[in-house]
Amino acid sequence: MKKLVAGGVAVVAAGALAVPALAATKTVQVKDNKFVAKSITVKKGTTVKWVWKGQAPHDVSVAKGPAKFKSSVQTSGSFSKKLTKAGTYTIICTIHQPDMRMTIKVK
Ligand SMILES: [Cu+2]
C-alpha cells in the first residue's frame, strides 16, 4: 500500500512539471476598435485567449484560415481557442470589419 501511494505521488509530480510546456497561452486584447497585438505568431497547440478591454461590443471571428471559429458578441470577459492547425488566420470583429482585424500565424 505504501509503495502504491509513493508511485502515485511521483506520477503527479511529473505531470505538474509537464504542464507549463503543454499549456502555452497567448493573450490578445480586444479594444475599441482594434486587436492588440495586430499580428502574432504562435506554435501549433497554443491556446489564444482574447480578453475584452473596451466598452463597445466586439466578437472574434475567423474570416480566413485553416479552421473556423467564432465567439459571441461580448463587451467583457474572454474567449479562448486552441489552435491545432498550422497556417495563417485572418481574425475579424464582424461588427467593425474591415478595420478591426488581426493575423495569427500558427507554425
Ligand atoms: Cu468590434
Residues whose N, C-alpha, C, O or C-beta is under 5 A from the ligand:
A	BS01	CU	N33 P57 H58 D59 C93 I95 H96 M100
